[in-house]
Amino acid sequence: RSPVCGVLNERQQEGLFGGVEIGSAVVMPLCGRGWEGVLVAGSEDRDRYRADMGTELITHLGDVATLALSPWVVITN
């Protein structure tokens, strides 16, 4: 899974930011052992996160966040 950068539609903004107006965002997938999630960052600037920007650093940040959060995730069946 790869990060996604760019402008969110209204439904995505509502679901991720609770109605706060966001110009652009990056959605980083978090994929741990037995769990998944997302880490999202938004900006008021529509050009801050663009669909054509490189995602190597953002991918690395998502991997680091996954490792940091993994000990705290409780998996229930």
Salt bridges, closest charged atoms under 4 A:
GLU36 OE1 - ARG1 NH1 2.95
ASP52 OD1 - ARG50 NE 3.01
